[in-house]
Structures are given as C-alpha cells and as structure tokens.
Amino acid sequence: MRKILVIHGPNLNLLGAREPEIYGKMTLKEINANLNKYAKNKKISLKIVQTNWEGGIIDLIQKARGKFDGIIINPAAYTHYSIAIYDTILAVGIPTVEVHLSNIYKREEFRRKSVIAPACLGQICGLGWKSYILGIDTLLEFLDK
C-alpha cells in the first residue's frame, strides 16, 4: 500500500474562518475528511499533519524518509521564502507535490514566487481542496512509472 504524507502549513488550521473569499469555506477538518475518503477509495494510506512552524515542517519531511512514498505539501506562506524547506525536500529525495488552495499567481506580487516548487515534481494551485486530490493523483502516477 502506498503511503503519502500530507503537510498543511501555517494558518491552514484557520480555514473556514480565514478569508473565505480566498481560501473557501471548508474547514481543515472537512478537507482532511475528504482526503481520507479519497485515499480509502484509492487504497492508499495518508498521514495528515498541520503545523504552524517551519522547523516542524522540516522535521516531518526528514522523518518521512524510508516511511513514505511521497509527500503533498501546502507550505502556505513559507512557499515564498523557505529555502530550508526547499533544501529538505531535495535532501530526503521523496517525490513531493506542492499544492495551494488559491491561485497564487492571481494574488499579491510577493505570493507569485515559490522557492519550494523547483524541489518538487510539480505545483497545483487555485482549485481549492481539490488541489490536494490532483496532488495525490500526480504522485501515484509518478510512483507507478
């Protein structure tokens, strides 16, 4: 059974209340329930974690080596400046897909640059919670090659 780690970054625990016009009305709990349901249908195992601090994300990625086949990451604000997360993704060598609920390219100028994306298989954004589903499908397709 494929094992995928899903990492939600800072402030995603506030979904549903935080700027619903940008991030939607679904809570993180609802998104996670949808992801778990999808994973069950695909016969894959998900571990879903949310952390608000950069070091927590780095620790999760490092500890994933040898335990997970792939990573889905929404680094949130860390997308735009965390060279440390970028370096960690490269260092562990686990196939990773970056996802975002909003279309970062339609937002403020500073949000249009991802320093994480070059370390990933790809980036999916702007499709709400379904960005995660497409991230899972992308990982599975890559892993099945």
ABEGO torsion letter per residue (X at the ends): XBBBBBBBBBGAAABGABGAAAAEABBAAAAAAAAAAAAAAAGBBBBBBBBABAAAAAAAAAAABGABABBBBBAEAAAAABAAAAAAAAAAGBBBBBBBABBAAABBAAAABBAAAAABABBBBGAEAAAAAAAAAAAAAAAAX
